[in-house]
Amino acid sequence: MISRRALAVVATVSLVAAAVLGVMVTSAGRAWAQTPPDASDSASDSGLSSDSTTTTAPPEITLPTLPQAPDTTTPPPTTEDPGTNGDAPPESVPQTPDTVPPEPAPSTPGAVAPPPNRVVQVDVRTARASALARQAAYEAAVANRQQLEATLANVQGQVDQLNAAGQQAIKNLTDAHDDLVARAIDAYMRGPDDIEEWSDDQDQVGQRTALLSAIADRDNASIARYKAAQAQVTSDQAKTAQSLTDTQALLAQAKVDEAQAQLDLNSAQLELAVTSAGGNVVIHGFVFPVAPPHTFSEDFGDPRLPGTPQAHTHQGCDIVAAEGTELYAAEHGIITQLSSGGLGGNGIWLKGESGTSYYYAHLSAYVVGLQTGMVVEAGQLIGYVGHTGDAYGPHLHFEVHPGGGPAVDPYPILLAADPQSATTKP
């Protein structure tokens, strides 16, 4: 993975190396985005679709229609709410000191790690303005990357027009430059020498001296190689080589910027989708917990078991699916409790990285090996739909407790994350 910190050093090192070695630096121009327009008054209440980055043109991001009120869903329920005559009663969120470990960084070269999962509260007007601004920023990042690709192709064309000896001289210079930059990045990442990390033992002091000497030798060798390569090119060739390396560095950073803009746009689109469906609590990192096919409707707060000692209001959302349908972890997190018996039947409590606790009830079974304290990834199989406990038919009773507090209506969150809903949007 290319870190943003490392890439930020590249352009600086190019300029510093040029100043030290007396090389005339010709930096490639960089075009950047215009300021996104203020769309707070003219935007519609609709959502934004997420398109993949292309190498030819900025993707057209449309505004598909999302449900505006929480009284319909896609697809519509095909059966009576199986929790009408019972369902899981309110339960206390397990209080656990467990801290969810962060997700591992992506291993794909050039990939940008998404921010940690988090819960935000936002209204639809703010979400709409943010989504449009993020869209403009993403399109600008795509345009910047495309312009740098065109500049790089032009510089490469200049190199291709040289004779074989000139091309080889420029290649030697750019290779030496890349090696020098890599050495500088490595030195920057090492940081200042921390003497406390070394013991006073004479053998280790000797090893430390030898190691630092070897690092210095490699650094000096890189500088010497660069000087030698520089001496073999003409002034025009040196300018071309510098333009080539500068543009390559800027393009590498532009690709990272574009990937980050895509993540920001995805986050804004999620917030707009949830708020357009009537919610104001958005969980970044949330995935739909039930495999398709399934149905669900707005039933949070409905009465359950009225006139009985177990009377309560519905604290979740019932997702109807066939017996044995796969259930997934809604977020990267820790299994904090497994329960059985009572009105909820077989249940799971999951604490997510965002601090949100999720309750799954009426399972037919847990996945083999599931246990309290286990760390799971978002979308990982954890159990199967059933109708254990007080359940009219097979379904998942699903609750969402941000920060481990009171339950919130999960319907808008589920609707925005539902893969079935995504496939039916125009």
N, C-alpha and C positions, 0 to 999 in steps of 0.2 A: 504494500500500500504506500502511496506517495503522500506524505503528510503535508498539510498546509504550511507548517512551520518550515519544512525543508524547501518547499517550492518558493517560499518568500525570500529565502536566502539567495536563490539562484541569480536573479537580476542584480542584486546588490553586489554579489561577488564578481559578476562580469564587469561592472563599472570599476570596482576597486582594483581588480587585476589589471584592467586597461590603464588605470592611472599609474600604478606602480611600475608597469613594464613599458610605459611610453607608447601604448597602442592607441591610435585614434579610434574612438568608439562612435559608430554610427547606429544609433538606436532606431529600430523600426517604429513607425508611428502606431499608436494604439487608439482605436476609435472606441468610444464607450457610449452608454445609453443616454437617451434623453430622459429628463425627469418624468416619471410616470404621471399621467394626468390625474387631477383630482376628480374622482368619479363618484364621490359620495352622494351627489344629488341626482345623477343621471342613471345610476346603475339600477338594474332590476333586482328582484328578490330571488332570482334563479341561481343555480349552482354552476360550477365550472368543471368540465371534464378534463382528465389528466392525459396528455399525449406524450409519447416517447420522443426523446431528442433525436433529430435527424441530422445528417451531415450535409444536407443540401438546402434546407429552408426551415425557418422557424415553424413549428407545428401550429396549425390553426386550433385555438382553444375555444370551443363552443360553450354555449350556456344552456344545457339541457334543463328541462323542468323537473323540479323535485317537489314532493308533496308539501303543501303549505299548511296543512293542519293535521293533527295527530289522530284523525278519525278514519284514515284509509291506509292501506299498505300494499306493497307489490311483492309477491302475488297475494290476493285476498285469502282470508282463512277459508279452508274447505271443510272444517269440522267445528262443532261446538267447543267452546273453551273448556278443556278438560279439567281446569281448576275451579270451575264455577261452584261445584258442590263440596269443595274442600281445599286442597292444595297445602303448600308448606306454610306454617305459621311464622311470624317474625322471630328471628333468632339473633342472639348477640354476636357481634363480629369477634372472632377469636383475637385476643390481645397477645401479640407475640413480638419479642424484641428482634426477631430475625430481620436482617438487612438483605435485600435482594442484590446479588452481585451484578455489576454492569454487564451488558452484553459484549461479547468479544468484538473487536474492531474488524471491519471487512478485510478480507485477504486479497481481494481483487485489486490489481495495480491501478492507481488513480482513483479508486473509489473513495467517496466521502462518507464518513460515518454519520448516521442520523443522530440528532440530539437524544438525550435520555428520555424515556417515556415520561409524560407529565400530564397533569390535569389543568385545564384552563377554563375560565368562565368568560363567555363573550356573548354579546347580543348580535342579532342578525345584521344590523346596519354596519357595525364595526367589522364583522366578518366579511361582508360584501366589499367594503372599501379595501380591506387588506388583500382579499383574493384578486381584485383587479390590479392593485399595485404590484403584487407578486407576479401576476401574469406579465405585466409590462417589464418588470425586472428580468424575468426569465427570457422573454423575447429579445431584450437587449443583450443578455449574455450570449444567446445563440448567435445574434448578429455579430458580436465582437469576435467570437470564436471563428465564424465563417470568414470575416475580414482578415484575420491573422492567418488562416489557412491559405487564403488567396495571396497574401504577402509572402508567405513562405514558398509557395509555388513559384512566384515571380523570382525570388532570390535564387531558388534552386535552378530555375531556368538560366539565370546568368552564369551559374557555376557550370552547367551543362555545355555552355557555349565555349568554354575554355578548352585548350588542348589538354592532352592527357597529363602532362607534367604540371600544369596549373591546377587541374582538378585534384591531383594527388597532393600538391602542396597545401591546398585549402583543406583537404580532408585531414592531413596531418595536423594542421593548426586547430581545426575544430575538435578533433579527438583530444589533443593536448589541452584545449580549453575545457572540455567536458571533464577530463581527469582532474584538472585544477579546481573546478567548481565542486566536484565530488569530494576532494580533499578538504576544501573549505567548509562544506556542509558538515563533514564528519567532525572537523575541529569545533565547529559551532555547537553541534549536538553534544560533544564531549564536555563542553563548558570549562570553567576554570578548574584547575587541578585541585582536588580535595585531599589535602595531606592527611586528614584524619582517617581516610579510608585505608591507609597503609600503616602497618605496625612499625614499631621501632626495631624489630628484628633486622639484623644486618643483612641476612640473606634476602628478605623481602625488599629492603631498601635497594639492594643491588638489582633485583628483578625490576623494580620500579624504574630505576635509572636506565636500565637496558631497554625497557619498553618505551619510555619517553624518547630515548635516542632513536629507536627504530621508527617511531612515528615522525620525528623531525626529519629523519633521512628520507622517508617517503614523501613528505611535504616538499622538501628541497628538490627532490628528483622531479616532482611534478612541475615545479617552477622552472627548473632547468630545461625540461622537455618542451615547455611552452615557449621559452626564449629561443630554443634551437629551431622550433617549427616557425616561429615568427620571422627568423632571419632568412628563411627560405622562400618567403613570399614577397611580392611587390606591394607597394602602398595600396593600390586598387584592390589587389587580392585580399589584403588584410582587412580592408573595409568590407568587402563582400563576406569574408569569413565571420567578421564580427556581426554583421547584419543577420547572417544565417543563425548564429548562436543566440543572438538577442531575440529573434523572432521565435525560435524554438522554445526558449524559456517563457516568453510571454504566452505562447500558445498552450504550453503545459499548464500554466496558471489559469488561462481562460477556460480550459476544460474543467478544472476543479471548480472555478466560479460558476460555470454552467450547471455542474452536478449539484452544487449547493443551492443554486436558484431553483432547480427542479424540486429538491427536497422542501424548500420553503413554499413553493407553489402547492405541492401536495398537502402540506400542513394547512395552508390557507383554504384549500378546497374542502378538506375535511371539516374545518370549522364552519364553513359556509353550508355544507350539507347538513350538519347536525342542527344548526340554528334555523335553517330553512324548514326543517321538519318539526320545529317547535321547541327544541331544547336549548339550553344555555351552558351545559357542562360537556366539555369535549375532552376525550382521553386520547392523547397521541400515543400510538403504539398498540391500539386496540384492534383485535381481529374478531370476526363473527365466530361464536362458539359452537355452532351446529352445522354439520355437513348438509348439503342439499340432497333431496328436496325437503323443504320445510315451509311452514307458514307461521305467522304471528300477527297480533293486532295490539292496539293500545288497550291494556287492561290494568295498568298500574293504578292502585287506589280503589279498585272494585271491592265490594264487600265479599267476604268469605265466611262461611259457616255462621250466618246471622242467627241470632236466637239461641246459640249454644255457648257453652263455656269456652270454646275455642274461637269465638267470633273475632275477626280481625279484618283489616283491609289488606289488599294484595300489595306486597312490597316489591314485586318484580314484574317480569314479563314471561308469559308462557309461550314457548316456541314448540309448535307441534311438529313431530316427525315420527317416522316409523320406528317401532321397537328395534333397538340395536344400532340405530344411526350413530355415527361417530360424533364424539364431543371433543372440542379442542380447547386448549388453554387460551383464554381471551387476551393474555398479555404475558410477557416475559416475567416470571415471578417464582414464588415458593408456595408449595402446598402446605397450608398451615393447619388443616384439620380434615379428617375423614370421619364421617358419621354414618350411622345406620339406625333404622327403627324410627318410630314416631310418625308424624304426619308427612315429614319430608322424605322418608325412606332413606335410600343411600344418597349421601350428599358429599360435596367437596367444597372446601373453602380455599381460595387461591388469593394470595397477596401479590399484587403486581408491582413492578418497578416504580410505577407512578405513585404508589402508596394506596391505590384503590384495592379494596377487597371484593371478591366476586363469590357468590354462592350458587352452586349447582345442586338441584334436588331431583329426586325420583329416578336416579340412574338405575339401569338394569344391572350394571357391573362397572367396576373400575378397570382400567387397562392393567394388564399383568405387571406387577412390580411397583405400582404407584404407592407411595408412602409419604407420611408427614415429613416435612423438611426437604423434600426433593425439589431441586431447581428445574423448572420447565421453561421451554421457549414458547413464544407466541405461536399458536397454530399447532402445537404438539398434541398428539392424541392422548387424552387422559381418561376417557370413559365412554359409555354408551347410553343412549336414550332408553328410558324405561318408564314404568309406572308403579314403582315401589312406594310404600307409604300411602297417603290419602290422595290418590290420583284417579280421575275418571278414565283416562286413556294415556297412551304413551306420549310424553312431552318432557321438555326441560323447563323447570321453573328456574329463572335466572335473575339474580339480584346484583346491583352495582352499588357499592358503598365507597365513595371517594374519601380518601384519608381515613378509612375505617369508621366513618361516621354514619349518619342516617342514610337509608337507601334513597336513591334518586331514580326518577323514571328512566328506565333503560331504552324505551322505545325509540327516541330520536337517534341515540347512539347506535342501536342495532340496525335501524333503517339505513343509516349512512354507511355502515360497514357490510351490509348484506350483499354477498356476491350475486345472489339471484336478482336483487333489485338493480344492480349495476348492469346485468346483461339485458334487462328489459327497457333501459332508458333509451330515448331516441338519439 
